[in-house]
Amino acid sequence: MAAETITVYVDGKPVSVSPHDSAAAAALHAGVGYTRTSPASGEKRAPYCMMGVCFECLLVIDGVPSCQACMVRVRPGMRIERQLGVQELS
């Protein structure tokens, strides 16, 4: 039996993932290389701990910036975008 998958969009690219994955895992699965840049130095960053401690996984999810993506479960059609530079909190 094939495993169930859903489609999310990472930087506009459709990606098939498990419905149990986090948004951070989906971004890593998409192969983007890095998921955000540091607001201070511009250094490329990526998810590290995957358990909500390090805050390296901040992404824009469905238009909302600074989401702690390792703590957000994917849902069909979710839009996940890299967070580049300083973001305004909504």
Long-range contacts (C-beta under 8 A, 24 or more apart in sequence): 6-74, 6-75, 6-76, 7-76, 7-77, 8-74, 8-75, 8-76, 8-77, 8-78, 8-79, 8-80, 9-77, 9-78, 9-79, 9-80, 10-80, 10-81, 11-80, 11-81, 11-82, 12-81, 17-74, 18-74, 19-73, 19-74, 19-75, 19-76, 20-73, 21-73, 21-74, 22-50, 22-69, 22-70, 22-71, 22-72, 22-73, 22-74, 23-59, 23-61, 23-67, 23-69, 23-70, 23-72, 23-73, 23-74, 23-78, 23-80, 24-50, 24-57, 24-59, 24-69, 24-70, 24-72, 25-50, 25-70, 25-74, 26-74, 26-78, 26-80, 27-59, 27-69, 27-80, 27-82, 32-82, 34-82, 35-59, 35-69, 35-82, 35-83, 36-82, 36-83, 36-84, 37-82, 37-83, 37-84, 37-85, 39-85, 39-86, 39-87, 42-85, 58-83, 58-87, 59-83, 60-87, 64-90, 65-89, 65-90
